[in-house]
Amino acid sequence: MLCRRYLIPATLDDALAALAEHGHHARLVAGGTDVLVEIEFGAPPPEVLIDISRLPGLDTVTLADGWIHIGPLVTHNLAVADPLLQRHAWPLVRACWEVGAPQIRNRGTIAGNLVTASPANDTIPALWVLGAEVTLASVRGRRTVPLPDFFLGVRRTVRQPDEMVVDIRFPVPPATARGMFIKAGLRRAQAISLVNIAAWLDVEGEVVREARLAFGAVAPTIVRAPAAEAILVGHPLTPERIAVAAERIQEAIRPIDDVRASAVYRRHLAGVITRRALTLLAAGREREGWIDRPVMLWGRTDGRFPAATGLESPVSDVHCLLNGRPTVLPDAAHLTLLEALRERGHLPGTKEGCAEGECGACTVWLDGIAVMSCLVPAGRAHGAEVVTIEGLAADGQLHPVQERFVTAGAVQCGFCTPGLIMAAASLLAEQPRPTRSQALEAIAGNLCRCTGYVKILDAIVAAAQEG
């Protein structure tokens, strides 16, 4: 059970009033990609979940008075696609791209990443070097906190139970500034950082005027490396100076031993990625390898979910458009969307493989956008449109991706197939002629336990070629 009461406020004022009323007994849910995993792993379910994911006007990036403002509902994929951030906040764009898989990035928000306050979270170092500030709001008023003062420790911040992040802002960097983000993980996608670095330099001619290096997963909170930064300032970015700076980071970091890596290995990695980041920045190659049209799995949408209008709250029965038909999922708001589809909607095609957003077997479309249903509260589907594998065929005809999975022999054991097909069909709606590498990006969040990815990719490309 996720909660006892599920609220859908219509406005920001309604959300803040609900927080003021329920306080310690409530949790906000925007993306839900952290909250639902915590509950799945045994955290006590809150009395009240306050769903702010459809509050109007909070999912945009704007420029005003020399500051770039990121709304609290800006998802990682929206950040990746935003031209303002691509121009002025390259470390943040790369950090957002490294988060999870497309389905996770379609739900998870930058604000949620900050509030979770894990030292391994990817967007925090990037915002740290950009000089970001966080604005918190409650019925008592608003306050703005510099990012270093926002974090108190592992999963601890200054945010009070009745407060909500309503804005993230940072000053527009000078034209002479450039930066990048590098993450070291145990796999190419869906990996928690072993170590990450955000590097930001302001360079005049060949001389570094200012340097900021922030590291994640090496201490209880994100840390800067002032000794390493001092080595760089006032000098050209030479290989020798880069090497010395990489050595000096040992003075700032305090990594731990855990199941993913030893402290010794993390120290070594921190030096490696520091040298790599600074070397690329020195050569002006910080955007090397970036793709023009990254895969979002937005289908035919712009990646933004419709605002909630005219929905009753609290929610118990979930009323939605399910596979094209008005449907009621009785007493489902306290479940995950995956549980509600299987137990209330009697649609077994959506599979549960991990219940924590790792395998992608539960992929469905929510308002036209691919998401992992195990990380979506069923109450979020109230008043929304949901498409599952059972609704993909039309007029008795299989979707082209379904047909090609059969003819290419891509089905295999079949357990992961529904999630793979939903991801692939979303890709084709978004990019009708994807390359093989784009097809690979599209299924980065889908694990095949039979390990037969070659035929899966063959099927996706064939479906695209045949239209």
Number of C-alpha atoms within 10 A of each C-alpha: 13 22 20 15 18 24 23 25 24 20 17 18 13 15 24 20 16 22 24 17 12 16 16 14 14 23 20 23 20 25 28 21 24 19 23 22 16 14 15 17 10 8 12 12 20 20 15 23 28 24 22 26 25 21 23 17 12 18 21 17 21 14 14 10 7 10 15 22 22 24 21 26 30 26 27 30 29 25 26 22 18 17 13 17 21 15 13 20 26 23 29 29 25 25 26 27 22 25 23 23 28 31 29 25 26 25 28 26 28 28 25 22 22 23 20 16 21 20 25 24 23 33 27 30 29 31 23 25 25 25 16 20 21 25 20 20 21 22 15 10 8 13 12 16 16 16 22 17 11 19 23 14 15 15 14 15 15 14 18 12 16 23 23 22 21 19 20 25 24 22 17 21 18 10 11 12 18 21 27 24 28 23 24 18 17 12 9 11 17 20 16 20 23 23 26 31 29 32 27 27 24 19 22 14 9 12 16 20 17 16 22 22 25 26 32 29 26 23 17 21 24 25 21 23 20 17 17 25 21 15 19 23 18 15 14 17 20 14 13 8 17 22 18 16 23 23 19 19 22 17 11 17 23 15 22 17 11 9 6 12 15 14 17 11 14 23 19 15 17 27 18 15 20 27 20 15 22 28 18 16 19 19 9 12 13 21 14 8 7 9 9 7 10 15 23 27 32 26 22 14 13 13 22 20 20 13 16 20 14 8 14 14 13 17 20 20 16 24 21 20 18 21 17 12 12 11 15 16 23 14 15 26 29 24 21 22 28 26 24 25 23 15 15 17 17 11 17 15 18 27 24 22 16 12 22 19 28 20 25 34 30 30 32 28 23 21 21 22 27 30 28 31 29 32 27 25 29 27 30 26 23 25 19 19 20 23 21 22 23 14 15 18 14 9 5 6 10 13 16 20 27 25 14 23 23 12 13 16 13 21 22 17 10 13 18 25 26 23 31 31 27 27 33 29 25 24 27 23 16 18 20 16 18 19 15 14 11 19 24 19 21 27 27 20 25 27 18 21 13 12 10 13 15 11 18 27 23 17 27 30 24 20 22 22 12 11 11
